[in-house]
Amino acid sequence: MSRETVAAKRYAKALYEIAAAESRTLEVEEELKALAAAFQAGDIEHFLASPKITESAKWEAISNAIEGKLSKPVVSTVKLLVERGRIGLLPELVDAYVSISSEALGLANALVTTTYPLSEEEKQQVAAEFGALLNKKIRVENVIDKSLLGGMKVRIGDTLYDGSLAGKLERLEKSFRRQAL
């Protein structure tokens, strides 16, 4: 584990503890995700990574954009990252925060890959089925991949549940090869 990952986890844990004390864990999570996505825009990312721009100038620009729009814990964390020259940790901090908050709240994130966008009803059905299997509340994120041909793949943590047509055909082909030997 790199030093950056360890540092990001420490910042995330501290932020989670503050957010939990204020009963705002999911709100802070959404703010962090939105902020990280905004910071990854080309010009902003270059601005933040530039060694020619001082930390105080970076903070001034960021604070003008986020002050009053985000919760105080998020603003304070971003300020700390900027002051310490560690704003590049934000994406890892977001991942660590989501992991910590999900674990504490009994949530699991499911990345559901399908050939078409799932309706809200279908997302709820997937969440209910996998929630019962894992005894957790499931949050579903849908990704579209036309190469699946049909069916779906569900990734929760490190586990992949492959119910796609492409996956079934691949397994069938492997079984034929084993039988031919």
Rosetta blueprint (number, residue, H / E / L):
1 M L
2 S L
3 R H
4 E H
5 T H
6 V H
7 A H
8 A H
9 K H
10 R H
11 Y H
12 A H
13 K H
14 A H
15 L H
16 Y H
17 E H
18 I H
19 A H
20 A H
21 A H
22 E L
23 S L
24 R L
25 T H
26 L H
27 E H
28 V H
29 E H
30 E H
31 E H
32 L H
33 K H
34 A H
35 L H
36 A H
37 A H
38 A H
39 F H
40 Q L
41 A L
42 G H
43 D H
44 I H
45 E H
46 H H
47 F H
48 L H
49 A H
50 S L
51 P L
52 K L
53 I L
54 T L
55 E H
56 S H
57 A H
58 K H
59 W H
60 E H
61 A H
62 I H
63 S H
64 N H
65 A H
66 I H
67 E L
68 G L
69 K L
70 L L
71 S L
72 K H
73 P H
74 V H
75 V H
76 S H
77 T H
78 V H
79 K H
80 L H
81 L H
82 V H
83 E H
84 R L
85 G L
86 R L
87 I H
88 G H
89 L H
90 L H
91 P H
92 E H
93 L H
94 V H
95 D H
96 A H
97 Y H
98 V H
99 S H
100 I H
101 S H
102 S H
103 E H
104 A H
105 L H
106 G L
107 L E
108 A E
109 N E
110 A E
111 L E
112 V E
113 T E
114 T E
115 T L
116 Y L
117 P L
118 L L
119 S L
120 E H
121 E H
122 E H
123 K H
124 Q H
125 Q H
126 V H
127 A H
128 A H
129 E H
130 F H
131 G H
132 A H
133 L H
134 L H
135 N L
136 K L
137 K E
138 I E
139 R E
140 V E
141 E E
142 N E
143 V E
144 I E
145 D L
146 K H
147 S H
148 L H
149 L L
150 G L
151 G L
152 M E
153 K E
154 V E
155 R E
156 I E
157 G L
158 D L
159 T E
160 L E
161 Y E
162 D E
163 G L
164 S L
165 L H
166 A H
167 G H
168 K H
169 L H
170 E H
171 R H
172 L H
173 E H
174 K H
175 S H
176 F H
177 R H
178 R H
179 Q H
180 A H
181 L L
